[in-house]
Amino acid sequence: MRRAKNKSQTPFEILCSEPEEINPAIILAEELMRRDISENLDYENFEAISETLSYSRSEIGKIEQHFAALVKTPGAASSVIPAGF
């Protein structure tokens, strides 16, 4: 669920306020690696895999667009020091 962004926030402050997420394709890859080799994939599995990969590609595209916009943004001081970098 998206929160309304304060127009006075800098892109960096908005980025710092967002929750961390793991790309679903990474979770899917881990699930597939843990699967027993004797398990067969059925149509439902392929459908879920296809949906996950499609969503993940979309997310990667959004990140690339946001990164490009962030690079073009002039520097500004932040009101907080980010943790975890």
PDB file of N, CA, C and O in Angstrom:
ATOM      1  N   MET A   1       0.841  -1.175   0.000  1.00  0.00           N
ATOM      2  CA  MET A   1       0.000   0.000   0.000  1.00  0.00           C
ATOM      3  C   MET A   1       0.885   1.237   0.000  1.00  0.00           C
ATOM      4  O   MET A   1       1.774   1.373   0.841  1.00  0.00           O
ATOM      5  N   ARG A   2       0.646   2.114  -0.921  1.00  0.00           N
ATOM      6  CA  ARG A   2       1.438   3.332  -1.064  1.00  0.00           C
ATOM      7  C   ARG A   2       0.967   4.400  -0.094  1.00  0.00           C
ATOM      8  O   ARG A   2      -0.230   4.589   0.124  1.00  0.00           O
ATOM      9  N   ARG A   3       1.933   5.086   0.477  1.00  0.00           N
ATOM     10  CA  ARG A   3       1.624   6.218   1.352  1.00  0.00           C
ATOM     11  C   ARG A   3       1.723   7.494   0.550  1.00  0.00           C
ATOM     12  O   ARG A   3       2.488   7.574  -0.411  1.00  0.00           O
ATOM     13  N   ALA A   4       0.946   8.500   0.945  1.00  0.00           N
ATOM     14  CA  ALA A   4       1.055   9.809   0.295  1.00  0.00           C
ATOM     15  C   ALA A   4       2.382  10.426   0.688  1.00  0.00           C
ATOM     16  O   ALA A   4       2.747  10.419   1.863  1.00  0.00           O
ATOM     17  N   LYS A   5       3.095  10.951  -0.269  1.00  0.00           N
ATOM     18  CA  LYS A   5       4.409  11.533  -0.025  1.00  0.00           C
ATOM     19  C   LYS A   5       4.268  13.031   0.231  1.00  0.00           C
ATOM     20  O   LYS A   5       3.507  13.728  -0.440  1.00  0.00           O
ATOM     21  N   ASN A   6       5.017  13.499   1.212  1.00  0.00           N
ATOM     22  CA  ASN A   6       5.067  14.918   1.509  1.00  0.00           C
ATOM     23  C   ASN A   6       5.879  15.585   0.407  1.00  0.00           C
ATOM     24  O   ASN A   6       7.008  15.175   0.138  1.00  0.00           O
ATOM     25  N   LYS A   7       5.323  16.605  -0.229  1.00  0.00           N
ATOM     26  CA  LYS A   7       5.990  17.258  -1.368  1.00  0.00           C
ATOM     27  C   LYS A   7       7.323  17.888  -0.955  1.00  0.00           C
ATOM     28  O   LYS A   7       8.199  18.079  -1.799  1.00  0.00           O
ATOM     29  N   SER A   8       7.487  18.215   0.337  1.00  0.00           N
ATOM     30  CA  SER A   8       8.731  18.850   0.766  1.00  0.00           C
ATOM     31  C   SER A   8       9.844  17.833   1.022  1.00  0.00           C
ATOM     32  O   SER A   8      10.991  18.221   1.247  1.00  0.00           O
ATOM     33  N   GLN A   9       9.523  16.541   0.989  1.00  0.00           N
ATOM     34  CA  GLN A   9      10.551  15.520   1.196  1.00  0.00           C
ATOM     35  C   GLN A   9      11.449  15.416  -0.032  1.00  0.00           C
ATOM     36  O   GLN A   9      10.987  15.522  -1.168  1.00  0.00           O
ATOM     37  N   THR A  10      12.722  15.210   0.214  1.00  0.00           N
ATOM     38  CA  THR A  10      13.648  14.984  -0.894  1.00  0.00           C
ATOM     39  C   THR A  10      13.511  13.533  -1.352  1.00  0.00           C
ATOM     40  O   THR A  10      13.003  12.701  -0.601  1.00  0.00           O
ATOM     41  N   PRO A  11      13.954  13.215  -2.569  1.00  0.00           N
ATOM     42  CA  PRO A  11      13.911  11.814  -3.024  1.00  0.00           C
ATOM     43  C   PRO A  11      14.661  10.880  -2.069  1.00  0.00           C
ATOM     44  O   PRO A  11      14.243   9.742  -1.858  1.00  0.00           O
ATOM     45  N   PHE A  12      15.762  11.359  -1.496  1.00  0.00           N
ATOM     46  CA  PHE A  12      16.527  10.531  -0.573  1.00  0.00           C
ATOM     47  C   PHE A  12      15.713  10.229   0.688  1.00  0.00           C
ATOM     48  O   PHE A  12      15.730   9.100   1.177  1.00  0.00           O
ATOM     49  N   GLU A  13      15.003  11.224   1.215  1.00  0.00           N
ATOM     50  CA  GLU A  13      14.184  11.020   2.399  1.00  0.00           C
ATOM     51  C   GLU A  13      13.030  10.051   2.112  1.00  0.00           C
ATOM     52  O   GLU A  13      12.678   9.227   2.956  1.00  0.00           O
ATOM     53  N   ILE A  14      12.454  10.157   0.926  1.00  0.00           N
ATOM     54  CA  ILE A  14      11.390   9.234   0.528  1.00  0.00           C
ATOM     55  C   ILE A  14      11.945   7.822   0.444  1.00  0.00           C
ATOM     56  O   ILE A  14      11.319   6.876   0.923  1.00  0.00           O
ATOM     57  N   LEU A  15      13.120   7.674  -0.163  1.00  0.00           N
ATOM     58  CA  LEU A  15      13.761   6.364  -0.292  1.00  0.00           C
ATOM     59  C   LEU A  15      14.034   5.763   1.080  1.00  0.00           C
ATOM     60  O   LEU A  15      13.797   4.574   1.294  1.00  0.00           O
ATOM     61  N   CYS A  16      14.525   6.564   2.000  1.00  0.00           N
ATOM     62  CA  CYS A  16      14.826   6.075   3.357  1.00  0.00           C
ATOM     63  C   CYS A  16      13.571   5.653   4.113  1.00  0.00           C
ATOM     64  O   CYS A  16      13.641   4.788   4.986  1.00  0.00           O
ATOM     65  N   SER A  17      12.432   6.244   3.793  1.00  0.00           N
ATOM     66  CA  SER A  17      11.195   5.929   4.513  1.00  0.00           C
ATOM     67  C   SER A  17      10.498   4.677   3.975  1.00  0.00           C
ATOM     68  O   SER A  17       9.586   4.158   4.619  1.00  0.00           O
ATOM     69  N   GLU A  18      10.908   4.194   2.821  1.00  0.00           N
ATOM     70  CA  GLU A  18      10.272   3.025   2.214  1.00  0.00           C
ATOM     71  C   GLU A  18      10.725   1.742   2.910  1.00  0.00           C
ATOM     72  O   GLU A  18      11.867   1.655   3.360  1.00  0.00           O
ATOM     73  N   PRO A  19       9.834   0.739   3.002  1.00  0.00           N
ATOM     74  CA  PRO A  19      10.218  -0.540   3.605  1.00  0.00           C
ATOM     75  C   PRO A  19      11.143  -1.329   2.674  1.00  0.00           C
ATOM     76  O   PRO A  19      11.074  -1.204   1.452  1.00  0.00           O
ATOM     77  N   GLU A  20      12.001  -2.136   3.279  1.00  0.00           N
ATOM     78  CA  GLU A  20      12.867  -3.004   2.477  1.00  0.00           C
ATOM     79  C   GLU A  20      12.042  -4.152   1.935  1.00  0.00           C
ATOM     80  O   GLU A  20      11.157  -4.660   2.622  1.00  0.00           O
ATOM     81  N   GLU A  21      12.325  -4.567   0.705  1.00  0.00           N
ATOM     82  CA  GLU A  21      11.633  -5.682   0.083  1.00  0.00           C
ATOM     83  C   GLU A  21      12.638  -6.567  -0.632  1.00  0.00           C
ATOM     84  O   GLU A  21      13.686  -6.107  -1.086  1.00  0.00           O
ATOM     85  N   ILE A  22      12.303  -7.825  -0.723  1.00  0.00           N
ATOM     86  CA  ILE A  22      13.116  -8.770  -1.493  1.00  0.00           C
ATOM     87  C   ILE A  22      12.357  -9.064  -2.775  1.00  0.00           C
ATOM     88  O   ILE A  22      11.160  -9.350  -2.747  1.00  0.00           O
ATOM     89  N   ASN A  23      13.056  -8.992  -3.898  1.00  0.00           N
ATOM     90  CA  ASN A  23      12.433  -9.278  -5.183  1.00  0.00           C
ATOM     91  C   ASN A  23      11.861 -10.697  -5.140  1.00  0.00           C
ATOM     92  O   ASN A  23      12.573 -11.634  -4.778  1.00  0.00           O
ATOM     93  N   PRO A  24      10.574 -10.869  -5.508  1.00  0.00           N
ATOM     94  CA  PRO A  24       9.957 -12.195  -5.473  1.00  0.00           C
ATOM     95  C   PRO A  24      10.684 -13.239  -6.309  1.00  0.00           C
ATOM     96  O   PRO A  24      10.585 -14.430  -6.013  1.00  0.00           O
ATOM     97  N   ALA A  25      11.410 -12.831  -7.339  1.00  0.00           N
ATOM     98  CA  ALA A  25      12.148 -13.796  -8.156  1.00  0.00           C
ATOM     99  C   ALA A  25      13.259 -14.453  -7.340  1.00  0.00           C
ATOM    100  O   ALA A  25      13.580 -15.621  -7.559  1.00  0.00           O
ATOM    101  N   ILE A  26      13.837 -13.721  -6.413  1.00  0.00           N
ATOM    102  CA  ILE A  26      14.885 -14.295  -5.556  1.00  0.00           C
ATOM    103  C   ILE A  26      14.277 -15.322  -4.612  1.00  0.00           C
ATOM    104  O   ILE A  26      14.855 -16.386  -4.394  1.00  0.00           O
ATOM    105  N   ILE A  27      13.114 -15.008  -4.053  1.00  0.00           N
ATOM    106  CA  ILE A  27      12.420 -15.953  -3.173  1.00  0.00           C
ATOM    107  C   ILE A  27      12.021 -17.198  -3.952  1.00  0.00           C
ATOM    108  O   ILE A  27      12.165 -18.318  -3.461  1.00  0.00           O
ATOM    109  N   LEU A  28      11.521 -17.002  -5.163  1.00  0.00           N
ATOM    110  CA  LEU A  28      11.132 -18.126  -6.015  1.00  0.00           C
ATOM    111  C   LEU A  28      12.341 -19.013  -6.328  1.00  0.00           C
ATOM    112  O   LEU A  28      12.247 -20.238  -6.256  1.00  0.00           O
ATOM    113  N   ALA A  29      13.459 -18.404  -6.672  1.00  0.00           N
ATOM    114  CA  ALA A  29      14.666 -19.180  -6.981  1.00  0.00           C
ATOM    115  C   ALA A  29      15.092 -20.016  -5.778  1.00  0.00           C
ATOM    116  O   ALA A  29      15.483 -21.174  -5.929  1.00  0.00           O
ATOM    117  N   GLU A  30      15.016 -19.434  -4.595  1.00  0.00           N
ATOM    118  CA  GLU A  30      15.389 -20.187  -3.390  1.00  0.00           C
ATOM    119  C   GLU A  30      14.434 -21.359  -3.163  1.00  0.00           C
ATOM    120  O   GLU A  30      14.866 -22.460  -2.820  1.00  0.00           O
ATOM    121  N   GLU A  31      13.135 -21.120  -3.356  1.00  0.00           N
ATOM    122  CA  GLU A  31      12.152 -22.200  -3.197  1.00  0.00           C
ATOM    123  C   GLU A  31      12.424 -23.335  -4.181  1.00  0.00           C
ATOM    124  O   GLU A  31      12.357 -24.510  -3.819  1.00  0.00           O
ATOM    125  N   LEU A  32      12.730 -22.976  -5.428  1.00  0.00           N
ATOM    126  CA  LEU A  32      12.989 -24.006  -6.436  1.00  0.00           C
ATOM    127  C   LEU A  32      14.271 -24.779  -6.132  1.00  0.00           C
ATOM    128  O   LEU A  32      14.339 -25.983  -6.381  1.00  0.00           O
ATOM    129  N   MET A  33      15.285 -24.103  -5.598  1.00  0.00           N
ATOM    130  CA  MET A  33      16.532 -24.800  -5.256  1.00  0.00           C
ATOM    131  C   MET A  33      16.328 -25.767  -4.094  1.00  0.00           C
ATOM    132  O   MET A  33      16.992 -26.801  -4.023  1.00  0.00           O
ATOM    133  N   ARG A  34      15.416 -25.435  -3.185  1.00  0.00           N
ATOM    134  CA  ARG A  34      15.167 -26.299  -2.025  1.00  0.00           C
ATOM    135  C   ARG A  34      14.251 -27.477  -2.340  1.00  0.00           C
ATOM    136  O   ARG A  34      14.148 -28.417  -1.552  1.00  0.00           O
ATOM    137  N   ARG A  35      13.600 -27.427  -3.472  1.00  0.00           N
ATOM    138  CA  ARG A  35      12.683 -28.491  -3.872  1.00  0.00           C
ATOM    139  C   ARG A  35      13.435 -29.803  -4.035  1.00  0.00           C
ATOM    140  O   ARG A  35      14.576 -29.835  -4.495  1.00  0.00           O
ATOM    141  N   ASP A  36      12.787 -30.851  -3.657  1.00  0.00           N
ATOM    142  CA  ASP A  36      13.351 -32.183  -3.862  1.00  0.00           C
ATOM    143  C   ASP A  36      13.447 -32.435  -5.362  1.00  0.00           C
ATOM    144  O   ASP A  36      12.507 -32.156  -6.107  1.00  0.00           O
ATOM    145  N   ILE A  37      14.562 -32.954  -5.791  1.00  0.00           N
ATOM    146  CA  ILE A  37      14.803 -33.175  -7.220  1.00  0.00           C
ATOM    147  C   ILE A  37      13.759 -34.111  -7.828  1.00  0.00           C
ATOM    148  O   ILE A  37      13.512 -34.063  -9.033  1.00  0.00           O
ATOM    149  N   SER A  38      13.147 -34.957  -7.007  1.00  0.00           N
ATOM    150  CA  SER A  38      12.164 -35.902  -7.543  1.00  0.00           C
ATOM    151  C   SER A  38      10.791 -35.267  -7.767  1.00  0.00           C
ATOM    152  O   SER A  38       9.942 -35.861  -8.432  1.00  0.00           O
ATOM    153  N   GLU A  39      10.560 -34.070  -7.224  1.00  0.00           N
ATOM    154  CA  GLU A  39       9.283 -33.393  -7.421  1.00  0.00           C
ATOM    155  C   GLU A  39       9.181 -32.875  -8.850  1.00  0.00           C
ATOM    156  O   GLU A  39      10.128 -32.301  -9.390  1.00  0.00           O
ATOM    157  N   ASN A  40       8.035 -33.085  -9.439  1.00  0.00           N
ATOM    158  CA  ASN A  40       7.795 -32.584 -10.787  1.00  0.00           C
ATOM    159  C   ASN A  40       7.076 -31.253 -10.720  1.00  0.00           C
ATOM    160  O   ASN A  40       6.293 -31.004  -9.804  1.00  0.00           O
ATOM    161  N   LEU A  41       7.340 -30.410 -11.681  1.00  0.00           N
ATOM    162  CA  LEU A  41       6.630 -29.145 -11.778  1.00  0.00           C
ATOM    163  C   LEU A  41       5.390 -29.359 -12.639  1.00  0.00           C
ATOM    164  O   LEU A  41       5.467 -29.967 -13.706  1.00  0.00           O
ATOM    165  N   ASP A  42       4.252 -28.858 -12.174  1.00  0.00           N
ATOM    166  CA  ASP A  42       3.037 -28.973 -12.960  1.00  0.00           C
ATOM    167  C   ASP A  42       2.648 -27.605 -13.521  1.00  0.00           C
ATOM    168  O   ASP A  42       3.366 -26.622 -13.335  1.00  0.00           O
ATOM    169  N   TYR A  43       1.511 -27.551 -14.205  1.00  0.00           N
ATOM    170  CA  TYR A  43       1.075 -26.321 -14.856  1.00  0.00           C
ATOM    171  C   TYR A  43       0.926 -25.182 -13.853  1.00  0.00           C
ATOM    172  O   TYR A  43       1.316 -24.051 -14.146  1.00  0.00           O
ATOM    173  N   GLU A  44       0.364 -25.461 -12.667  1.00  0.00           N
ATOM    174  CA  GLU A  44       0.198 -24.431 -11.641  1.00  0.00           C
ATOM    175  C   GLU A  44       1.535 -23.825 -11.250  1.00  0.00           C
ATOM    176  O   GLU A  44       1.647 -22.611 -11.075  1.00  0.00           O
ATOM    177  N   ASN A  45       2.555 -24.676 -11.112  1.00  0.00           N
ATOM    178  CA  ASN A  45       3.886 -24.184 -10.775  1.00  0.00           C
ATOM    179  C   ASN A  45       4.397 -23.239 -11.851  1.00  0.00           C
ATOM    180  O   ASN A  45       4.923 -22.168 -11.549  1.00  0.00           O
ATOM    181  N   PHE A  46       4.240 -23.644 -13.113  1.00  0.00           N
ATOM    182  CA  PHE A  46       4.729 -22.809 -14.209  1.00  0.00           C
ATOM    183  C   PHE A  46       3.960 -21.494 -14.289  1.00  0.00           C
ATOM    184  O   PHE A  46       4.536 -20.451 -14.598  1.00  0.00           O
ATOM    185  N   GLU A  47       2.666 -21.545 -14.013  1.00  0.00           N
ATOM    186  CA  GLU A  47       1.854 -20.328 -14.020  1.00  0.00           C
ATOM    187  C   GLU A  47       2.320 -19.375 -12.921  1.00  0.00           C
ATOM    188  O   GLU A  47       2.471 -18.178 -13.167  1.00  0.00           O
ATOM    189  N   ALA A  48       2.550 -19.891 -11.713  1.00  0.00           N
ATOM    190  CA  ALA A  48       3.024 -19.066 -10.602  1.00  0.00           C
ATOM    191  C   ALA A  48       4.412 -18.510 -10.898  1.00  0.00           C
ATOM    192  O   ALA A  48       4.699 -17.353 -10.591  1.00  0.00           O
ATOM    193  N   ILE A  49       5.268 -19.329 -11.492  1.00  0.00           N
ATOM    194  CA  ILE A  49       6.623 -18.888 -11.845  1.00  0.00           C
ATOM    195  C   ILE A  49       6.544 -17.762 -12.869  1.00  0.00           C
ATOM    196  O   ILE A  49       7.248 -16.759 -12.748  1.00  0.00           O
ATOM    197  N   SER A  50       5.694 -17.925 -13.871  1.00  0.00           N
ATOM    198  CA  SER A  50       5.542 -16.907 -14.907  1.00  0.00           C
ATOM    199  C   SER A  50       5.045 -15.593 -14.322  1.00  0.00           C
ATOM    200  O   SER A  50       5.562 -14.529 -14.664  1.00  0.00           O
ATOM    201  N   GLU A  51       4.049 -15.653 -13.446  1.00  0.00           N
ATOM    202  CA  GLU A  51       3.520 -14.443 -12.806  1.00  0.00           C
ATOM    203  C   GLU A  51       4.578 -13.765 -11.943  1.00  0.00           C
ATOM    204  O   GLU A  51       4.701 -12.540 -11.958  1.00  0.00           O
ATOM    205  N   THR A  52       5.335 -14.551 -11.196  1.00  0.00           N
ATOM    206  CA  THR A  52       6.378 -14.001 -10.336  1.00  0.00           C
ATOM    207  C   THR A  52       7.456 -13.314 -11.162  1.00  0.00           C
ATOM    208  O   THR A  52       7.897 -12.216 -10.822  1.00  0.00           O
ATOM    209  N   LEU A  53       7.876 -13.952 -12.235  1.00  0.00           N
ATOM    210  CA  LEU A  53       8.909 -13.358 -13.079  1.00  0.00           C
ATOM    211  C   LEU A  53       8.418 -12.088 -13.769  1.00  0.00           C
ATOM    212  O   LEU A  53       9.173 -11.126 -13.912  1.00  0.00           O
ATOM    213  N   SER A  54       7.168 -12.082 -14.192  1.00  0.00           N
ATOM    214  CA  SER A  54       6.595 -10.895 -14.815  1.00  0.00           C
ATOM    215  C   SER A  54       6.555  -9.734 -13.814  1.00  0.00           C
ATOM    216  O   SER A  54       6.939  -8.611 -14.140  1.00  0.00           O
ATOM    217  N   TYR A  55       6.094 -10.014 -12.614  1.00  0.00           N
ATOM    218  CA  TYR A  55       6.043  -8.986 -11.565  1.00  0.00           C
ATOM    219  C   TYR A  55       7.451  -8.494 -11.238  1.00  0.00           C
ATOM    220  O   TYR A  55       7.672  -7.294 -11.080  1.00  0.00           O
ATOM    221  N   SER A  56       8.389  -9.411 -11.137  1.00  0.00           N
ATOM    222  CA  SER A  56       9.766  -9.056 -10.798  1.00  0.00           C
ATOM    223  C   SER A  56      10.403  -8.184 -11.873  1.00  0.00           C
ATOM    224  O   SER A  56      11.119  -7.233 -11.559  1.00  0.00           O
ATOM    225  N   ARG A  57      10.147  -8.502 -13.130  1.00  0.00           N
ATOM    226  CA  ARG A  57      10.665  -7.669 -14.223  1.00  0.00           C
ATOM    227  C   ARG A  57      10.086  -6.265 -14.144  1.00  0.00           C
ATOM    228  O   ARG A  57      10.786  -5.280 -14.381  1.00  0.00           O
ATOM    229  N   SER A  58       8.809  -6.178 -13.811  1.00  0.00           N
ATOM    230  CA  SER A  58       8.157  -4.880 -13.660  1.00  0.00           C
ATOM    231  C   SER A  58       8.808  -4.078 -12.527  1.00  0.00           C
ATOM    232  O   SER A  58       9.051  -2.880 -12.670  1.00  0.00           O
ATOM    233  N   GLU A  59       9.085  -4.739 -11.415  1.00  0.00           N
ATOM    234  CA  GLU A  59       9.719  -4.076 -10.279  1.00  0.00           C
ATOM    235  C   GLU A  59      11.127  -3.599 -10.629  1.00  0.00           C
ATOM    236  O   GLU A  59      11.532  -2.507 -10.232  1.00  0.00           O
ATOM    237  N   ILE A  60      11.862  -4.407 -11.363  1.00  0.00           N
ATOM    238  CA  ILE A  60      13.215  -4.022 -11.782  1.00  0.00           C
ATOM    239  C   ILE A  60      13.147  -2.783 -12.670  1.00  0.00           C
ATOM    240  O   ILE A  60      13.964  -1.872 -12.536  1.00  0.00           O
ATOM    241  N   GLY A  61      12.168  -2.751 -13.580  1.00  0.00           N
ATOM    242  CA  GLY A  61      11.979  -1.576 -14.436  1.00  0.00           C
ATOM    243  C   GLY A  61      11.679  -0.327 -13.632  1.00  0.00           C
ATOM    244  O   GLY A  61      12.213   0.744 -13.921  1.00  0.00           O
ATOM    245  N   LYS A  62      10.820  -0.456 -12.615  1.00  0.00           N
ATOM    246  CA  LYS A  62      10.494   0.690 -11.762  1.00  0.00           C
ATOM    247  C   LYS A  62      11.729   1.181 -11.017  1.00  0.00           C
ATOM    248  O   LYS A  62      11.954   2.387 -10.908  1.00  0.00           O
ATOM    249  N   ILE A  63      12.519   0.259 -10.510  1.00  0.00           N
ATOM    250  CA  ILE A  63      13.736   0.631  -9.780  1.00  0.00           C
ATOM    251  C   ILE A  63      14.697   1.366 -10.706  1.00  0.00           C
ATOM    252  O   ILE A  63      15.299   2.366 -10.313  1.00  0.00           O
ATOM    253  N   GLU A  64      14.843   0.875 -11.933  1.00  0.00           N
ATOM    254  CA  GLU A  64      15.724   1.547 -12.890  1.00  0.00           C
ATOM    255  C   GLU A  64      15.239   2.968 -13.178  1.00  0.00           C
ATOM    256  O   GLU A  64      16.048   3.892 -13.272  1.00  0.00           O
ATOM    257  N   GLN A  65      13.919   3.148 -13.319  1.00  0.00           N
ATOM    258  CA  GLN A  65      13.369   4.484 -13.562  1.00  0.00           C
ATOM    259  C   GLN A  65      13.604   5.399 -12.359  1.00  0.00           C
ATOM    260  O   GLN A  65      13.990   6.557 -12.519  1.00  0.00           O
ATOM    261  N   HIS A  66      13.369   4.876 -11.162  1.00  0.00           N
ATOM    262  CA  HIS A  66      13.560   5.677  -9.955  1.00  0.00           C
ATOM    263  C   HIS A  66      15.034   6.040  -9.762  1.00  0.00           C
ATOM    264  O   HIS A  66      15.356   7.153  -9.345  1.00  0.00           O
ATOM    265  N   PHE A  67      15.921   5.098 -10.068  1.00  0.00           N
ATOM    266  CA  PHE A  67      17.352   5.376  -9.939  1.00  0.00           C
ATOM    267  C   PHE A  67      17.772   6.474 -10.911  1.00  0.00           C
ATOM    268  O   PHE A  67      18.530   7.374 -10.550  1.00  0.00           O
ATOM    269  N   ALA A  68      17.279   6.397 -12.138  1.00  0.00           N
ATOM    270  CA  ALA A  68      17.604   7.422 -13.133  1.00  0.00           C
ATOM    271  C   ALA A  68      17.115   8.791 -12.669  1.00  0.00           C
ATOM    272  O   ALA A  68      17.823   9.785 -12.825  1.00  0.00           O
ATOM    273  N   ALA A  69      15.906   8.850 -12.099  1.00  0.00           N
ATOM    274  CA  ALA A  69      15.373  10.115 -11.590  1.00  0.00           C
ATOM    275  C   ALA A  69      16.180  10.609 -10.396  1.00  0.00           C
ATOM    276  O   ALA A  69      16.414  11.809 -10.255  1.00  0.00           O
ATOM    277  N   LEU A  70      16.605   9.687  -9.537  1.00  0.00           N
ATOM    278  CA  LEU A  70      17.392  10.055  -8.359  1.00  0.00           C
ATOM    279  C   LEU A  70      18.747  10.631  -8.766  1.00  0.00           C
ATOM    280  O   LEU A  70      19.220  11.594  -8.162  1.00  0.00           O
ATOM    281  N   VAL A  71      19.367  10.048  -9.782  1.00  0.00           N
ATOM    282  CA  VAL A  71      20.663  10.526 -10.256  1.00  0.00           C
ATOM    283  C   VAL A  71      20.547  11.948 -10.798  1.00  0.00           C
ATOM    284  O   VAL A  71      21.479  12.741 -10.659  1.00  0.00           O
ATOM    285  N   LYS A  72      19.417  12.275 -11.410  1.00  0.00           N
ATOM    286  CA  LYS A  72      19.210  13.606 -11.986  1.00  0.00           C
ATOM    287  C   LYS A  72      18.831  14.653 -10.933  1.00  0.00           C
ATOM    288  O   LYS A  72      18.846  15.851 -11.219  1.00  0.00           O
ATOM    289  N   THR A  73      18.493  14.211  -9.723  1.00  0.00           N
ATOM    290  CA  THR A  73      18.058  15.134  -8.669  1.00  0.00           C
ATOM    291  C   THR A  73      19.254  15.846  -8.071  1.00  0.00           C
ATOM    292  O   THR A  73      20.250  15.203  -7.737  1.00  0.00           O
ATOM    293  N   PRO A  74      19.178  17.179  -7.927  1.00  0.00           N
ATOM    294  CA  PRO A  74      20.294  17.897  -7.310  1.00  0.00           C
ATOM    295  C   PRO A  74      20.470  17.482  -5.845  1.00  0.00           C
ATOM    296  O   PRO A  74      19.506  17.121  -5.171  1.00  0.00           O
ATOM    297  N   GLY A  75      21.680  17.539  -5.381  1.00  0.00           N
ATOM    298  CA  GLY A  75      21.992  17.169  -4.006  1.00  0.00           C
ATOM    299  C   GLY A  75      21.292  18.069  -2.998  1.00  0.00           C
ATOM    300  O   GLY A  75      21.097  19.257  -3.252  1.00  0.00           O
ATOM    301  N   ALA A  76      20.917  17.509  -1.865  1.00  0.00           N
ATOM    302  CA  ALA A  76      20.281  18.265  -0.784  1.00  0.00           C
ATOM    303  C   ALA A  76      20.620  17.591   0.534  1.00  0.00           C
ATOM    304  O   ALA A  76      20.784  16.372   0.593  1.00  0.00           O
ATOM    305  N   ALA A  77      20.723  18.378   1.576  1.00  0.00           N
ATOM    306  CA  ALA A  77      21.027  17.837   2.898  1.00  0.00           C
ATOM    307  C   ALA A  77      19.821  17.078   3.431  1.00  0.00           C
ATOM    308  O   ALA A  77      18.681  17.480   3.198  1.00  0.00           O
ATOM    309  N   SER A  78      20.059  16.001   4.133  1.00  0.00           N
ATOM    310  CA  SER A  78      18.986  15.212   4.740  1.00  0.00           C
ATOM    311  C   SER A  78      18.797  15.647   6.184  1.00  0.00           C
ATOM    312  O   SER A  78      19.737  16.115   6.827  1.00  0.00           O
ATOM    313  N   SER A  79      17.588  15.494   6.689  1.00  0.00           N
ATOM    314  CA  SER A  79      17.324  15.846   8.086  1.00  0.00           C
ATOM    315  C   SER A  79      17.663  14.701   9.027  1.00  0.00           C
ATOM    316  O   SER A  79      17.669  14.877  10.245  1.00  0.00           O
ATOM    317  N   VAL A  80      17.952  13.506   8.456  1.00  0.00           N
ATOM    318  CA  VAL A  80      18.314  12.335   9.278  1.00  0.00           C
ATOM    319  C   VAL A  80      19.518  11.633   8.673  1.00  0.00           C
ATOM    320  O   VAL A  80      19.811  11.779   7.486  1.00  0.00           O
ATOM    321  N   ILE A  81      20.205  10.872   9.504  1.00  0.00           N
ATOM    322  CA  ILE A  81      21.327  10.053   9.032  1.00  0.00           C
ATOM    323  C   ILE A  81      20.763   8.641   8.824  1.00  0.00           C
ATOM    324  O   ILE A  81      20.259   8.033   9.769  1.00  0.00           O
ATOM    325  N   PRO A  82      20.845   8.116   7.596  1.00  0.00           N
ATOM    326  CA  PRO A  82      20.280   6.786   7.348  1.00  0.00           C
ATOM    327  C   PRO A  82      21.091   5.709   8.056  1.00  0.00           C
ATOM    328  O   PRO A  82      22.315   5.801   8.149  1.00  0.00           O
ATOM    329  N   ALA A  83      20.412   4.711   8.543  1.00  0.00           N
ATOM    330  CA  ALA A  83      21.062   3.583   9.206  1.00  0.00           C
ATOM    331  C   ALA A  83      21.116   2.416   8.236  1.00  0.00           C
ATOM    332  O   ALA A  83      20.199   2.223   7.438  1.00  0.00           O
ATOM    333  N   GLY A  84      22.176   1.648   8.302  1.00  0.00           N
ATOM    334  CA  GLY A  84      22.257   0.428   7.516  1.00  0.00           C
ATOM    335  C   GLY A  84      23.002   0.546   6.213  1.00  0.00           C
ATOM    336  O   GLY A  84      23.039  -0.417   5.446  1.00  0.00           O
ATOM    337  N   PHE A  85      23.594   1.681   5.930  1.00  0.00           N
ATOM    338  CA  PHE A  85      24.337   1.838   4.683  1.00  0.00           C
ATOM    339  C   PHE A  85      25.774   1.509   4.879  1.00  0.00           C
ATOM    340  O   PHE A  85      26.559   1.584   3.934  1.00  0.00           O
TER     341      PHE A  85
END
